[in-house]
């Protein structure tokens, strides 16, 4: 455990890094500069510099672990927001079961680790020169760059669903004001109202997320507005933990949730925000409360850095998470297509842990070892009813591939005690992961 | 612990005197996604509170289904005996500190 905990003593710094630290100290004291010896300094290999773009479950974690692994490496974290608002469990905020405040985290402890946290946006990346330009015009040099920017919602994918539409039809797919807006709209809705949600085709952030959200909104409706119903328009015919969700819907919310798959005309071809209307191939659905979860792509900086391909996502080496398009740039989390690994906070964090070690190995001229990664993802169907999916992954044929025989979803026939246990584990997981990243 | 496992543990101890600087074995990092740091209040047991033998036997029991679990049965099936041994040693070493 200590391995990943802050180590102020610097006991784990190698001889090489100690030398780097010493030289760094001298340079910082300005002795070399005063002697006019920057050339000598440069020739002696300065402290390696890592820049991490994005302060979420992947980026903040990676920055922290690189720093813990080798204090002789300078780590700068670029994150525009001073407060991080975590998405996992934010569906419970929408359903009035949880406060947004418990989803919020700051960067103080990362600063205490010696990470230079800058609340700035990266506007340009020059991978040849290995520099990142910030929105204040500053240019920072790096030896290795980690890009963990998450997703951008596409406002060019569903006709009518532009940025101007998000007030009338919130996405709430990035936790924060949108989460609260959707909650307020549900609270303001009359009993007997119709909630319409739309879910995108794969791939997208948090594959079971739309179905967890439908479940928890159904819980809210059942307990507060029992004459209401929820229609979930889906651009897919299958979804994550499908049998578990559907069995639970039958059991907990009979007749309340209507799931319309792609083959049943679930694909939304247009929305009309002024009337909160979803238009599908065969039908129109006018909502009292509308939630559009639009298609997504890797956040814009990934394309700017040249690590996103024509699909809008990033391909990486499964051992080091180095971009297949740009050497020296590692990409993590929801922005990548990680073979079998889903876009989850757990997966992002697992990747960050592996990538941090790989980045340090590469900076120390050591060969990174082939990793094995885990994903575990809990969904709440009700406050005391949790279900999970797990997977184990390893590199094979250039991709992160499911380890055969491992992983899978909670048993369909598990007793309620197991569902309760998994709901408790969901909360425990959230506490553990957020405290390991931000605590 | 079998004689072979003893031998293996010894070999690890001898072969990795600088293991404080070594990278975690394959798969070890992901455990910390759920298992809290030592002392934290959580229904998920901190790995640093367990011995290497306890971790190994738990993983074997999860894999064979003789120990009931929620997700660990599904996760344990993804790791070989050698990987489990290395991970167990890694966390036990942290415990020894």
Contacts between the chains, C-beta under 8 A, distances in Angstrom:
chain1	res1	chain2	res2	distance
A	1	B	32	7.4
A	1	B	37	5.2
A	1	B	38	5.1
A	1	B	46	6.5
A	1	B	47	6.5
A	1	B	48	4.0
A	1	B	91	7.0
A	1	B	94	4.9
A	1	B	95	8.0
A	2	B	48	7.5
A	2	B	94	4.8
A	2	B	97	5.7
A	3	B	24	6.2
A	3	B	90	7.6
A	3	B	94	6.1
A	4	B	29	7.6
A	4	B	32	5.9
A	4	B	37	8.0
A	5	B	37	6.2
A	11	B	20	6.9
A	12	B	20	5.5
A	12	B	21	5.8
A	14	B	21	5.7
A	346	B	33	5.1
A	349	B	33	5.6
A	350	B	29	6.9
A	350	B	30	4.5
A	350	B	33	5.9
A	353	B	29	3.5
A	353	B	30	6.7
A	353	B	32	7.1
A	354	B	29	6.0
A	357	B	23	4.8
A	357	B	24	6.9
A	357	B	29	7.1
A	361	B	23	6.8
A	369	B	23	6.3
A	369	B	26	6.3
A	370	B	26	6.4
A	371	B	26	5.5
A	371	B	27	7.3
A	371	B	29	7.6
A	372	B	26	4.6
A	372	B	27	3.7
A	372	B	30	7.3
A	372	B	78	7.2
A	372	B	79	7.2
A	372	B	83	6.8
A	373	B	27	7.6
A	373	B	30	5.4
A	374	B	27	7.2
A	374	B	30	3.7
A	374	B	31	7.5
A	374	B	33	6.5
A	374	B	75	5.9
A	374	B	78	7.4
A	376	B	33	6.6
A	376	B	34	6.3
A	376	B	71	5.4
A	376	B	75	7.2
A	388	B	70	6.6
A	388	B	71	5.5
A	390	B	71	4.7
A	390	B	74	4.5
A	390	B	75	5.4
A	391	B	78	7.8
A	392	B	27	7.7
A	392	B	75	6.1
A	392	B	77	7.6
A	392	B	78	2.6
A	392	B	79	7.1
A	394	B	26	7.9
A	403	B	77	7.8
A	403	B	78	4.1
A	405	B	77	5.1
A	405	B	78	7.5
A	406	B	74	6.3
A	406	B	75	6.7
A	406	B	76	7.8
A	406	B	77	4.1
A	406	B	78	3.1
A	406	B	79	7.8
A	407	B	74	5.3
A	407	B	75	7.5
A	407	B	77	7.7
A	407	B	78	6.6
A	408	B	74	5.0
A	410	B	70	7.0
A	418	B	70	6.3
A	421	B	70	5.8
A	422	B	70	5.5
A	424	B	43	5.7
A	425	B	34	7.6
A	425	B	43	6.6
A	425	B	44	6.8
A	425	B	70	6.3
A	425	B	71	7.6
A	428	B	34	7.5
A	428	B	36	7.8
A	428	B	42	4.9
A	428	B	43	5.1
A	428	B	44	5.4
A	429	B	33	7.3
A	429	B	34	5.4
A	429	B	44	7.5
A	431	B	36	7.6
A	431	B	40	7.9
A	431	B	42	6.8
A	432	B	32	7.9
A	432	B	33	7.6
A	432	B	34	6.1
A	432	B	35	7.2
A	432	B	36	4.4
A	432	B	37	8.0
A	432	B	40	6.9
A	432	B	42	6.0
A	432	B	44	6.8
A	433	B	33	6.0
A	433	B	34	7.8
A	435	B	36	7.5
A	435	B	37	7.5
A	435	B	40	7.1
A	436	B	32	6.1
A	436	B	36	7.9
A	436	B	37	7.0
